């Protein structure tokens, strides 16, 4: 454009990917090293091998993936990058790596290149260690040869200079001996005693200077030794910090993997069984257990154990029997014990104990026992790790509690109707997609109103709890039970045909018929139920249809 904004011309420059490959091929990365460029999806942009960057597939040109490269070194490098980074999007900065190919070590430098116009490439340079070492060996041999030549030259030149210097010195020494022996016969270089005095004065001055220089050297040597000690101490501290930092990185990676396992968990027992072994391993301990505080009984109930001998699951640790748990309950803070002790007969040499708090109230306690290390004691890093993990467990425990609160009926401990219907809809979609069968059971307690009117609502609640418990005992882990109404219950059975649904319904009916609820006057109250069933796809392909069919069957049963 000119000064007035009028278009004068257009400048265009085309740069083909083949041109980049030609440029890369001219770069010398050792004898057999290679260089290539890829985008974040793993497609080859350029390669020093000058191989084709695409291929024809059904009449269309397809970009070549780096893992499909015909060059063995490049394809193996791509495999190593995928194993190391997971996805190419994870390569954001430069990194120096190494890996083995056919028992040969390869040196790899990879870097991410971005600009403000959408360019987002990855550049990789691979050099076999043998190429790198070959160059070093060559330089070493060259250096050795040059050193030998230098030494020989130095010997020759030194001999010539020595001969030239020592000749007059020997003459001078001979004349000094003649003077000492009062032999005044000199041979030209020294002609009288004045020269001897000059030499003597010069030697004395040199001696004084040498003493001064020696003292300064000694002082400098001491200063150097002190600085060396400071450097060595700093080096040790750096090594220690680096070791601690590496440990922290490993711990954070382990915690990150653990979080991925814990997030989907919706059950407290499963949470504790999953997290406890990981905590014991991270703290390099021998054993441990997690307990839940039961305020009504003033005790801690053990939820999970790991390699404990005397404490087992469901063991009760009463407050008045355990001083350690009593302190935890009062202080709501961690306790570290670096001496021998025991909890409920479980002995230990060291212990790190941390409370599990929800809304600043104790819900449980993590006890990690016996540090496996030379010092046999838990350190500050262990405390920090356990504190982080306890917060994590508390948060997930609270999430499980809130989930149960939102989805579980408080009386029957079965799922509420809204959550049941949502889960049924999802299961029906899966069953229709994969052409699986699905059974549905509706249960109604007979004469429940009569129980409430005659014996009161407390007895009615006991009956609902007893029936719900029997239903949960009869069904599989994959089955889904909910409270549908006041005295109505509903269960869906994934991958279950009509015959299997009928058999389970009959087993539930028989189990409930064995229930005896004790009234206020100690009388034994028998409970019976009426049941209706339906099945997908025989009775429909929607939740409304199969629920209606089961409800109609229940009405006939009543």
C-alpha positions as CSV (number, residue, x, y, z in Angstrom):
1,X,0.0,0.0,0.0
2,X,1.1,3.6,-0.7
3,X,0.9,6.5,1.7
4,X,-2.8,7.0,0.7
5,X,-3.8,3.4,1.4
6,X,-4.0,2.4,-2.3
7,X,-3.0,-1.2,-3.1
8,X,0.1,-1.2,-5.1
9,X,0.9,-5.0,-5.3
10,X,1.0,-8.3,-3.5
11,X,4.0,-10.3,-2.3
12,X,3.6,-14.0,-1.9
13,X,6.1,-16.6,-0.7
14,X,5.3,-20.3,-0.8
15,X,7.1,-22.7,1.6
16,X,6.4,-26.4,1.1
17,X,6.8,-29.0,3.8
18,X,9.3,-30.7,1.4
19,X,11.4,-27.6,1.6
20,X,11.5,-27.9,5.4
21,X,12.5,-31.6,5.0
22,X,15.3,-30.6,2.7
23,X,16.5,-28.0,5.2
24,X,16.4,-30.6,8.0
25,X,18.3,-33.1,5.9
26,X,21.2,-30.6,5.6
27,X,21.5,-30.4,9.3
28,X,24.1,-32.8,10.6
29,X,22.9,-34.6,13.8
30,X,25.8,-37.0,14.1
31,X,26.4,-39.8,11.6
32,X,22.9,-41.5,12.0
33,X,20.9,-38.9,13.9
34,X,17.6,-37.6,12.6
35,X,15.5,-34.5,13.0
36,X,11.7,-34.2,12.5
37,X,8.8,-31.8,13.0
38,X,5.3,-32.8,14.0
39,X,2.1,-31.1,15.0
40,X,0.2,-31.7,18.3
41,X,-1.9,-34.4,16.6
42,X,1.2,-36.5,15.8
43,X,1.2,-35.8,12.0
44,X,4.6,-35.5,10.3
45,X,5.4,-31.9,9.2
46,X,9.0,-32.4,8.0
47,X,11.7,-35.1,8.3
48,X,15.4,-35.1,7.7
49,X,14.9,-38.6,6.0
50,X,13.2,-36.8,3.0
51,X,10.5,-39.6,3.2
52,X,7.0,-38.7,1.8
53,X,4.9,-36.8,4.2
54,X,1.6,-38.3,3.0
55,X,0.2,-41.3,1.2
56,X,-2.8,-42.0,-1.1
57,X,-5.8,-43.8,0.4
58,X,-8.9,-44.4,-1.8
59,X,-8.0,-41.5,-4.0
60,X,-7.3,-39.1,-1.1
61,X,-4.0,-37.8,0.1
62,X,-3.6,-38.7,3.8
63,X,-1.0,-37.1,6.2
64,X,1.6,-39.5,7.5
65,X,1.7,-40.0,11.3
66,X,5.1,-39.9,12.9
67,X,4.6,-43.4,14.4
68,X,4.1,-44.7,10.7
69,X,7.5,-43.3,9.6
70,X,9.5,-45.7,7.5
71,X,12.6,-44.6,9.5
72,X,13.1,-47.0,12.4
73,X,14.7,-44.4,14.7
74,X,11.9,-41.8,14.1
75,X,9.1,-44.3,14.6
76,X,10.7,-45.6,17.9
77,X,11.2,-42.0,19.1
78,X,7.5,-41.3,18.5
79,X,6.6,-44.4,20.5
80,X,8.9,-43.2,23.4
81,X,7.3,-39.7,23.4
82,X,3.8,-41.2,23.6
83,X,4.8,-43.4,26.5
84,X,6.6,-40.6,28.3
85,X,4.2,-37.7,27.8
86,X,0.9,-39.6,27.1
87,X,-0.3,-37.0,24.5
88,X,1.6,-34.7,22.3
89,X,-0.4,-31.8,23.8
90,X,1.5,-32.4,27.1
91,X,4.8,-31.2,25.4
92,X,4.8,-27.5,26.3
93,X,8.5,-26.9,27.0
94,X,11.9,-28.1,25.9
95,X,13.0,-31.5,27.4
96,X,16.1,-33.7,27.2
97,X,15.4,-37.4,27.3
98,X,17.1,-40.7,26.5
99,X,15.8,-44.2,25.6
100,X,16.9,-47.5,24.3
101,X,16.5,-48.8,20.8
102,X,17.8,-52.3,20.2
103,X,19.9,-52.0,23.3
104,X,21.5,-48.8,21.9
105,X,21.0,-45.6,23.9
106,X,19.5,-42.7,22.0
107,X,19.7,-39.0,23.1
108,X,16.6,-37.0,22.4
109,X,15.9,-33.3,22.6
110,X,12.3,-32.2,22.1
111,X,10.9,-28.6,22.0
112,X,7.5,-27.0,21.5
113,X,7.3,-24.1,19.0
114,X,4.3,-21.7,19.0
115,X,3.5,-18.3,17.6
116,X,0.6,-15.9,17.7
117,X,-0.8,-17.0,14.3
118,X,-1.7,-20.6,15.2
119,X,1.6,-22.4,14.6
120,X,2.0,-25.1,17.2
121,X,4.7,-27.6,16.3
122,X,7.0,-30.0,18.1
123,X,10.7,-30.3,17.0
124,X,12.6,-33.4,17.9
125,X,16.4,-34.1,17.4
126,X,17.6,-37.7,18.0
127,X,21.3,-38.5,18.2
128,X,22.6,-42.0,18.9
129,X,24.9,-42.0,21.9
130,X,27.4,-43.9,19.8
131,X,27.7,-41.0,17.4
132,X,28.1,-38.5,20.3
133,X,30.7,-40.7,22.0
134,X,32.5,-41.3,18.8
135,X,33.1,-37.6,18.4
136,X,34.2,-37.3,22.0
137,X,36.6,-40.2,21.5
138,X,38.0,-38.7,18.3
139,X,38.5,-35.3,20.1
140,X,40.1,-37.2,23.1
141,X,42.6,-39.0,20.8
142,X,43.4,-35.8,19.0
143,X,44.0,-34.1,22.4
144,X,46.3,-36.9,23.5
145,X,48.3,-36.7,20.3
146,X,48.7,-33.0,20.6
147,X,49.7,-33.3,24.3
148,X,52.4,-35.8,23.4
149,X,53.7,-33.6,20.6
150,X,53.6,-30.6,23.0
151,X,55.6,-32.5,25.6
152,X,58.2,-33.6,23.1
153,X,58.5,-30.0,21.8
154,X,58.7,-28.7,25.4
155,X,61.5,-31.3,26.2
156,X,63.5,-30.3,23.1
157,X,63.1,-26.6,23.6
158,X,63.6,-26.9,27.4
159,X,66.8,-28.9,26.8
160,X,68.2,-26.2,24.5
161,X,67.2,-23.4,26.8
162,X,68.6,-25.2,29.8
163,X,71.9,-25.8,28.1
164,X,72.0,-22.1,27.2
165,X,71.1,-21.0,30.7
166,X,73.1,-23.5,32.8
167,X,76.4,-22.9,31.0
168,X,76.9,-19.3,32.4
169,X,75.4,-20.4,35.7
170,X,77.9,-23.2,36.0
171,X,80.7,-20.7,35.2
172,X,79.3,-18.3,37.9
173,X,79.1,-21.2,40.4
174,X,82.7,-22.1,39.7
175,X,83.9,-18.6,40.2
176,X,81.9,-18.3,43.5
177,X,83.6,-21.5,44.8
178,X,87.0,-19.9,43.8
179,X,86.1,-16.8,45.8
180,X,85.0,-19.0,48.8
181,X,88.4,-20.7,48.5
182,X,90.1,-17.3,48.3
183,X,90.9,-18.2,44.7
184,X,90.9,-14.8,43.0
185,X,91.2,-16.4,39.6
186,X,88.0,-15.6,37.8
187,X,87.0,-16.4,34.3
188,X,85.5,-13.3,32.8
189,X,81.9,-13.2,34.2
190,X,82.8,-12.1,37.7
191,X,85.8,-9.9,38.1
192,X,85.7,-8.8,41.9
193,X,84.0,-9.0,45.3
194,X,81.5,-6.2,44.5
195,X,79.6,-8.4,42.1
196,X,79.4,-11.1,44.9
197,X,78.0,-8.6,47.3
198,X,75.4,-7.6,44.7
199,X,74.4,-11.2,44.2
200,X,74.3,-11.8,48.0
201,X,72.1,-8.7,48.6
202,X,69.8,-9.8,45.7
203,X,69.5,-13.3,47.3
204,X,68.7,-11.9,50.7
205,X,66.0,-9.6,49.2
206,X,64.6,-12.6,47.3
207,X,64.6,-14.6,50.5
208,X,62.6,-11.9,52.3
209,X,60.2,-11.6,49.3
210,X,59.8,-15.4,49.2
211,X,58.9,-15.5,52.9
212,X,56.3,-12.8,52.4
213,X,54.9,-14.6,49.4
214,X,54.8,-17.9,51.3
215,X,52.9,-16.3,54.1
216,X,50.4,-14.8,51.6
217,X,50.1,-18.2,49.9
218,X,49.4,-19.9,53.2
219,X,46.7,-17.3,54.1
220,X,45.2,-17.7,50.6
221,X,45.3,-21.5,51.0
222,X,43.4,-21.3,54.3
223,X,40.8,-18.9,52.8
224,X,40.5,-21.3,49.9
225,X,40.0,-24.3,52.2
226,X,37.3,-22.4,54.1
227,X,35.5,-21.5,50.9
228,X,35.9,-25.1,49.8
229,X,34.2,-26.3,53.0
230,X,31.4,-23.8,52.5
231,X,31.0,-25.0,48.9
232,X,30.9,-28.6,50.0
233,X,28.3,-27.8,52.7
234,X,26.2,-26.0,50.2
235,X,26.6,-28.8,47.7
236,X,25.4,-31.3,50.3
237,X,22.4,-29.1,51.1
238,X,21.6,-28.8,47.4
239,X,21.7,-32.6,47.1
240,X,19.5,-33.0,50.1
241,X,17.0,-30.4,48.8
242,X,17.0,-32.0,45.4
243,X,16.4,-35.4,47.0
244,X,13.6,-34.0,49.0
245,X,12.1,-32.3,46.0
246,X,12.2,-35.5,44.0
247,X,10.5,-37.3,46.8
248,X,7.8,-34.6,46.9
249,X,7.3,-34.9,43.1
250,X,6.9,-38.7,43.4
251,X,4.5,-38.3,46.3
252,X,2.4,-35.7,44.4
253,X,2.3,-38.0,41.4
254,X,1.1,-40.8,43.6
255,X,-1.5,-38.6,45.2
256,X,-2.7,-37.5,41.8
257,X,-3.1,-41.1,40.7
258,X,-4.9,-41.9,44.0
259,X,-7.3,-39.0,43.4
260,X,-8.3,-40.5,40.1
261,X,-9.2,-43.8,41.8
262,X,-11.1,-42.1,44.7
263,X,-13.3,-39.6,42.9
264,X,-15.7,-42.2,41.3
265,X,-16.2,-44.0,44.7
266,X,-19.7,-43.6,46.2
267,X,-19.3,-45.9,49.2
268,X,-17.4,-45.2,52.5
269,X,-16.2,-48.8,52.9
270,X,-14.8,-48.9,49.4
271,X,-13.2,-45.5,50.0
272,X,-11.3,-46.7,53.1
273,X,-10.3,-50.0,51.6
274,X,-8.9,-48.2,48.5
275,X,-7.1,-45.3,50.2
276,X,-5.5,-47.1,53.3
277,X,-2.9,-49.2,51.4
278,X,-1.8,-46.2,49.3
279,X,-1.3,-44.1,52.5
280,X,0.7,-46.8,54.2
281,X,2.9,-47.2,51.1
282,X,3.4,-43.4,50.6
283,X,4.5,-43.0,54.2
284,X,6.8,-46.1,53.9
285,X,5.1,-47.6,56.9
286,X,4.4,-51.2,58.0
287,X,0.7,-51.2,58.8
288,X,-2.3,-49.0,59.7
289,X,-6.1,-48.7,60.1
290,X,-8.9,-46.2,59.7
291,X,-11.7,-45.8,62.2
292,X,-15.0,-43.9,62.3
293,X,-16.2,-42.0,65.4
294,X,-19.6,-43.2,66.8
295,X,-20.7,-40.5,69.3
296,X,-23.7,-42.6,70.5
297,X,-21.4,-45.4,71.7
298,X,-18.4,-43.1,72.6
299,X,-16.1,-45.2,70.5
300,X,-14.3,-45.5,67.2
301,X,-15.4,-48.3,64.9
302,X,-12.6,-49.7,62.6
303,X,-13.6,-49.4,58.9
304,X,-10.5,-50.7,57.2
305,X,-7.2,-52.4,58.2
306,X,-3.9,-53.0,56.5
307,X,-1.5,-55.7,57.9
308,X,-2.7,-55.3,61.5
309,X,-2.7,-58.4,63.6
310,X,-5.0,-57.6,66.6
311,X,-7.2,-54.8,65.2
312,X,-9.7,-56.1,62.6
313,X,-12.5,-54.5,60.7
314,X,-15.5,-53.5,62.9
315,X,-13.3,-53.5,66.1
316,X,-14.6,-51.0,68.6
317,X,-12.0,-48.7,70.3
318,X,-13.7,-47.1,73.2
319,X,-12.6,-43.6,74.3
320,X,-12.1,-44.6,78.0
321,X,-9.8,-47.5,76.9
322,X,-7.5,-45.6,74.5
323,X,-5.7,-42.4,75.7
324,X,-4.5,-41.7,72.1
325,X,-7.9,-41.6,70.5
326,X,-9.2,-39.6,73.5
327,X,-6.5,-36.9,72.9
328,X,-7.4,-36.9,69.2
329,X,-11.0,-36.4,70.0
330,X,-10.3,-33.5,72.4
331,X,-7.6,-31.7,70.5
332,X,-8.8,-32.4,66.9
333,X,-5.2,-32.3,65.8
334,X,-2.5,-34.8,64.7
335,X,-0.4,-36.8,67.1
336,X,3.1,-38.2,66.3
337,X,4.6,-40.9,68.6
338,X,8.2,-41.9,68.3
339,X,8.3,-44.5,71.0
340,X,6.9,-47.9,71.6
341,X,3.2,-48.2,72.4
342,X,-0.1,-50.0,71.6
343,X,-3.7,-49.4,70.6
344,X,-6.2,-52.1,71.5
345,X,-3.4,-54.6,71.7
346,X,-1.8,-53.5,68.4
347,X,1.8,-52.8,69.3
348,X,3.9,-50.2,67.4
349,X,7.4,-48.6,67.5
350,X,6.3,-45.3,66.0
351,X,2.9,-43.9,65.0
352,X,1.5,-40.9,63.0
353,X,-2.2,-40.3,63.7
354,X,-4.4,-37.7,62.0
355,X,-8.0,-36.8,62.5
356,X,-10.6,-36.9,59.6
357,X,-12.6,-33.7,60.0
358,X,-15.9,-32.7,58.3
359,X,-17.2,-29.3,59.2
360,X,-14.5,-29.1,61.9
361,X,-15.9,-32.1,63.6
362,X,-14.2,-35.5,63.9
363,X,-15.6,-38.2,61.7
364,X,-12.7,-40.6,62.0
365,X,-9.0,-41.2,62.5
366,X,-6.2,-42.4,60.3
367,X,-3.5,-44.4,62.3
368,X,-0.3,-45.2,60.4
369,X,2.1,-47.4,62.4
370,X,5.8,-48.4,62.3
371,X,7.9,-46.2,59.9
372,X,10.1,-48.5,57.7
373,X,13.4,-46.6,57.5
374,X,16.8,-46.4,59.3
375,X,15.6,-43.7,61.7
376,X,12.3,-45.6,62.4
377,X,10.5,-42.4,63.0
378,X,8.0,-40.3,61.0
379,X,9.5,-37.0,59.8
380,X,8.1,-33.6,58.9
381,X,7.6,-34.6,55.2
382,X,5.5,-37.7,56.4
383,X,3.4,-35.4,58.5
384,X,2.8,-33.0,55.6
385,X,1.9,-36.0,53.3
386,X,-0.5,-37.5,55.8
387,X,-2.1,-34.1,56.4
388,X,-2.7,-33.7,52.7
389,X,-4.1,-37.2,52.4
390,X,-6.4,-36.8,55.4
391,X,-7.9,-33.6,53.9
392,X,-8.4,-35.5,50.7
393,X,-10.1,-38.4,52.4
394,X,-12.2,-36.1,54.5
395,X,-13.4,-34.2,51.4
396,X,-14.3,-37.4,49.5
397,X,-16.0,-38.8,52.6
398,X,-18.1,-35.6,52.9
399,X,-19.0,-35.9,49.2
400,X,-20.1,-39.5,49.7
401,X,-22.1,-38.3,52.8
402,X,-23.8,-35.5,50.8
403,X,-24.4,-37.9,47.9
404,X,-26.1,-40.5,50.2
405,X,-28.0,-37.7,51.8
406,X,-29.3,-36.6,48.4
407,X,-30.0,-40.0,47.0
408,X,-30.8,-42.3,50.0
409,X,-34.0,-42.5,52.0
410,X,-33.0,-41.9,55.7
411,X,-35.4,-44.5,57.1
412,X,-35.0,-47.5,54.7
413,X,-31.4,-46.7,53.5
414,X,-32.6,-47.4,50.0
415,X,-32.5,-44.9,47.1
416,X,-35.1,-42.2,46.9
417,X,-37.7,-42.3,44.1
418,X,-36.2,-39.5,42.1
419,X,-32.7,-41.0,42.0
420,X,-34.1,-44.5,41.4
421,X,-36.1,-43.3,38.3
422,X,-33.1,-41.4,36.9
423,X,-30.9,-44.6,37.3
424,X,-33.7,-46.7,35.8
425,X,-33.9,-44.4,32.7
426,X,-30.1,-44.8,32.2
427,X,-30.1,-48.5,32.6
428,X,-33.0,-48.9,30.1
429,X,-31.1,-46.9,27.6
430,X,-28.1,-49.3,28.0
431,X,-30.4,-52.3,27.8
432,X,-32.0,-51.1,24.6
433,X,-28.7,-50.2,23.0
434,X,-27.1,-53.5,23.8
435,X,-30.4,-55.5,23.5
436,X,-30.2,-56.7,27.1
437,X,-33.2,-57.8,29.2
438,X,-34.1,-55.9,32.4
439,X,-36.4,-57.0,35.2
440,X,-38.5,-54.8,37.6
441,X,-40.0,-55.7,40.9
442,X,-42.6,-53.6,42.9
443,X,-43.2,-54.5,46.5
444,X,-46.0,-53.3,48.8
445,X,-46.3,-54.1,52.5
446,X,-49.7,-55.7,53.3
447,X,-52.0,-54.0,55.8
448,X,-49.3,-51.4,56.6
449,X,-52.0,-48.8,57.5
450,X,-53.3,-51.2,60.1
451,X,-49.9,-51.5,61.7
452,X,-49.6,-47.8,61.9
453,X,-53.1,-47.3,63.3
454,X,-52.8,-50.2,65.8
455,X,-49.2,-50.1,67.0
456,X,-48.1,-46.6,66.1
457,X,-45.7,-45.1,63.5
458,X,-42.6,-46.2,65.4
459,X,-43.6,-49.8,64.9
460,X,-44.4,-48.9,61.2
461,X,-40.9,-47.5,60.9
462,X,-39.4,-50.7,62.3
463,X,-41.3,-52.7,59.7
464,X,-40.1,-50.5,56.9
465,X,-36.5,-50.9,58.0
466,X,-36.8,-54.6,58.4
467,X,-38.4,-55.1,54.9
468,X,-35.8,-52.8,53.3
469,X,-33.0,-54.8,55.0
470,X,-34.3,-58.1,53.7
471,X,-34.6,-56.6,50.1
472,X,-31.0,-55.5,50.2
473,X,-29.9,-58.9,51.5
474,X,-31.7,-60.7,48.6
475,X,-30.6,-58.7,45.6
476,X,-27.2,-58.7,43.8
477,X,-24.6,-55.9,44.0
478,X,-25.6,-54.9,40.4
479,X,-29.3,-54.6,41.3
480,X,-30.8,-51.3,42.3
481,X,-33.4,-51.0,45.1
482,X,-35.4,-47.9,46.1
483,X,-38.2,-46.7,48.3
484,X,-41.0,-45.8,45.8
485,X,-43.7,-44.6,48.3
486,X,-44.7,-44.9,51.9
487,X,-44.8,-48.7,52.1
488,X,-43.8,-49.4,48.5
489,X,-40.4,-50.6,47.3
490,X,-39.0,-51.0,43.8
491,X,-36.1,-52.9,42.4
492,X,-34.7,-53.1,38.9
493,X,-32.4,-56.1,37.8
494,X,-30.0,-55.4,34.9
495,X,-29.6,-58.3,32.4
496,X,-32.3,-60.3,34.0
497,X,-35.0,-62.1,32.1
498,X,-38.7,-62.6,33.3
499,X,-38.0,-66.0,34.7
500,X,-35.0,-64.7,36.8
501,X,-37.0,-61.7,37.9
502,X,-39.9,-64.0,39.1
503,X,-37.5,-66.3,41.1
504,X,-35.9,-63.3,42.8
505,X,-39.3,-61.8,43.6
506,X,-40.4,-65.1,45.2
507,X,-37.2,-65.3,47.3
508,X,-37.8,-61.7,48.5
509,X,-41.4,-62.6,49.4
510,X,-40.3,-65.7,51.4
511,X,-37.5,-63.8,53.2
512,X,-39.9,-61.0,54.2
513,X,-42.5,-63.6,55.5
514,X,-39.9,-64.7,58.0
515,X,-39.7,-61.2,59.6
516,X,-40.9,-60.8,63.1
517,X,-41.2,-57.3,64.6
518,X,-41.6,-57.0,68.3
519,X,-44.4,-54.7,69.4
520,X,-44.4,-52.5,72.6
521,X,-46.2,-55.3,74.5
522,X,-43.5,-57.8,73.3
523,X,-46.0,-59.4,70.8
524,X,-44.5,-60.8,67.6
525,X,-45.8,-59.1,64.5
526,X,-45.6,-61.0,61.2
527,X,-45.1,-59.1,57.9
528,X,-46.2,-60.1,54.4
529,X,-45.9,-58.3,51.1
530,X,-47.6,-58.3,47.7
531,X,-45.3,-58.2,44.6
532,X,-45.7,-57.3,41.0
533,X,-43.1,-57.8,38.3
534,X,-42.5,-56.8,34.7
535,X,-39.6,-57.1,32.2
536,X,-38.0,-55.3,29.3
537,X,-38.6,-55.8,26.4
538,X,-41.7,-58.1,27.0
539,X,-43.7,-55.4,28.7
540,X,-42.3,-52.3,27.0
541,X,-39.1,-50.3,26.3
542,X,-39.6,-47.3,28.6
543,X,-39.6,-46.8,32.4
544,X,-43.2,-45.6,32.5
545,X,-44.4,-48.7,30.7
546,X,-42.6,-51.3,32.7
547,X,-43.4,-49.5,36.0
548,X,-47.1,-49.3,35.1
549,X,-47.1,-53.0,34.1
550,X,-45.5,-54.0,37.4
551,X,-47.9,-51.8,39.3
552,X,-50.9,-53.4,37.6
553,X,-49.4,-56.8,38.5
554,X,-49.0,-55.6,42.1
555,X,-52.6,-54.5,42.2
556,X,-53.7,-58.0,41.1
557,X,-51.5,-59.6,43.7
558,X,-53.1,-57.3,46.4
